[in-house]
């Protein structure tokens, strides 16, 4: 944004914090993804799909709702779920209530994989973030990211999903 037509450049401490966020999240996501791929031949994105489905009633979500909850495009989620369906982790079917939507359901095989992969993932989150900072800093980070999400999600069709 600009004030009176002039750019509000970041101050040095703001630029440092911004770049630390970019580098830190990239490195953390890459490490978590590598761990899951090595241990379970599962990407971080696929893991998140398994988690979202495992938390849903009946372990099932409409594909559109799943995409919104992940903040990914519907085409990206469709492609990923297609690969996961071929591997027997997820099953797709028409929604019974209107017949137009597609329902993604976590299979028993997918749930079993999630149960085996979760300890590795949680250990990675702890080692790469949670155990590195104080409880106060972690809570502050949560508040900051909630504020960012609240600002950016406004008007999004899945705004009620976190």
Secondary structure, DSSP 8 states (H G I E B T S, - for coil): -EETTEE----HHHHHHHHHHHHHHHHHHHHHHHHHHHHHS--HHHHHHHHHHHHSGGGEEEHHHHHHHHT--HHHHHHHHHHHHHTTSEEEEE-TTTSSSEEEEE-HHHHHHHHHHHHHHHHHHHHHTGGGS-HHHHHHHHHHHHHHHHHHHTT-TTTT--
